[in-house]
Amino acid sequence: MLDHYPEQGVERLLDFGAPDTVDWLISLFVWVVAGRAPTAKAEIAFLSGNAAPDAAAADVNAAAMITQQRLKTFMQQLQRPGTENELAPADALRLPQRKSKAGRERFSAALKKAAAGAAPDGSSLSVDDYSAATAFASMTDVGVYLRWFNLFTLYRHTLAERLARAYDEQNFKPLLVAPSIVNYSRWLNEDVTSPLNDQVEVMGMVSKRSIGAMVHGYVGYDPLAQVYFRRGLRRETDQIALVKSAVEDHGFIGVKLYPPMGFKPLRNARSQTYPKPIIDELGVEPQQVVLGQAEAADGWFGL
């Protein structure tokens, strides 16, 4: 998605013809966002009145100040030779290391262009602080990416309210916003920071307090996680019970499957394969890990 966004209305500074531009953008994203996105549990505590708000998660401008500070550090690090790998926590993302010295120089040049301009007389900001603030606010693709990345650090209810205001500013009056929650961490063999049951609960709270358009989403259903639950693996929760609770108790209006990750509504036995860690953990032969064969009794598609 990164090499297609934004597509119009901005000055293009990034060279997507280079093989590592997307890698550098991912590195920048992780650098400015890592550890900042509020967990569902933290947001539940705030919305329940049991915790004070995190100002940086509740206010986009407060979040932007932190993003700009991290951007400043990133830009400073780019000036140091040999930082291609240091600046990219690609290990955590399981990405191949494609970044090069030439790519670092191209990316650094793009950030500098976005940050061009001298601080006005009397400005209390240092040169580096002003450069980061200018790049963040710029009408370039770099600026658009940075402002988009910043949104990933906000509360869910804050994002819903910002979306409602954005519609109002454009004279649109939608009646219903229906976000879709994806649920494929088991397929990727990962444990997420906010388990799905917490995400369901917090989105239910967002639905109750929504302003403008109503917010009622689709809850993700993972047949593979249901198999894990029935086999008592990974302390997995009952996915079918969670889906029912989402619809009956938390304001969800439907259920979402994610076919690109392997969850097809039918004919999985003919076309589906699964990653080796899943096959090893379930203790079955590869040809058995298909709907309609060995796992049919476990309820791959219990809905």
Buried (B, 14 or more C-beta within 10 A) or exposed (E): EBEEEEEEEBEEBBEEEBEBBBBBBBBBBBBBBEEBBBBBBBBBBBBEEEEEBBEBBBBBEBBBBBBBBBBBBBBEBBEEEEBBEEBBBBEEEEBEEBBBEEBBEBBBBBBBBBBEEEBEEEEEBEEBBBBBBBBBBBEBBBBBBBBEBBBBBBBBBBBBBEBBEEBBEEEEEEEEBBBEBBBBBBBEEEEBEBBBBBBBBBBBBBBEEBEBBBBBBBBBBBBBBBBBBBBEBBEBBBBBEBBBBBBEEBBBBEBBBBEEBBBBEEEBBEEBEBEEEBBEBBEBEEEBBBBBBBBEEBBBBBE
